[in-house]
Amino acid sequence: MAKFLIINRPPPHRTKDAPVGQCVNHFVSLGQSNRASVYPIAGLKGYATLVDVDDHEALREVVAGNAMGNIEEYRIIALAELRD
């Protein structure tokens, strides 16, 4: 199991015909699942998502599930687990 931080934000230009509702539903569903914690970014549009995945294919599926993924900006950061 690997943990990643995914930060996504819409582009700075207007996204008049973008499927915003589908994007929001994607992140609400992720937040309700046991594999992710989703946080809206304060003061900005977009989300910070902590996700647990088994492999890179599962990570790709999380990102690809966003209906606005083709126009949003993403940063994906691999996180190491902290151990005592």
N, C-alpha and C positions, 0 to 999 in steps of 0.2 A: 504494500500500500504506500502510495506517495501523496504528499500534500503539496498543493500549488496555490498561489495567490494569483487570481485573475482580475485585472483591472480593465474595465471597458468603458469607453466614453464615446458618445456620438460625435460626428465631425462638427467643427465649428460653424459650418454653413447650415442653412435652413434645410430641414429634412421633411418637406411638405408631404410627400407621398409615402413616407417610410411607415412600415408596419409597427408602430410604437406599441400598440396594444399587445401584439404577439410577443414582442421583446419583453415587456413587463411580465406577461404570463409565464414566459420561460424562466425568468428569475424568481418569480413567486413559487413556481413548481420546484425549482432547485432548492429554494429555501425550506420548503416543506419536506424535502427528501432527507434521508439520513446521510447523504454523501456530501452535502454542501451547507455552508453558512453564508448568507448573502446580506450585504450591507449597502444601502444607498450611500453615495458619496455626498457628504454634507456640502451644500452650497453649489453643487455642480450636478449635471446630469451624468448618469452612469452608475456602475456598481463595482464594489470590491467583493470578490467571492473567494472564500476559502473552500477548496474542494479536495476530497480524498478520492483517488482513482487507483485502479490496479495497474494500468499501463497507459502508454501514450495514446492508444486508440480510444480509450475511455475519456481521456482529456480532450481529444479531438471532437468526440461526440458532444461533450458539454459545450464547447465553443461553437460547433456547427449548429447546435439547437437554437441559437439565437437568430431570430428572423431578420435582425438588423446587422448581423455579423459581417456581411459583405461591405458595409459602409462605416462600421465603427472602428475605433482605434483600440488595439489590445496591447496589454503588457502582461506577460505570463512569467511568474517568478517561482522557481522551484524552492521549496522550503525544506529544511532539514528538521527532523524531529529532535526535540530537546530531551536529553537524558540526564538523570541524576548521577 
